[in-house]
């Protein structure tokens, strides 16, 4: 069970880093996505 938890944590960290890198490369896409998300509220 502990190994699965650690794998999930690594996957979460890798996803977060990927999102940060993607936001750095394509900022206009992230702005559009955040505006669409904000429109839901």
Beta strands, then each sheet from edge to edge (+ up, - down):
end
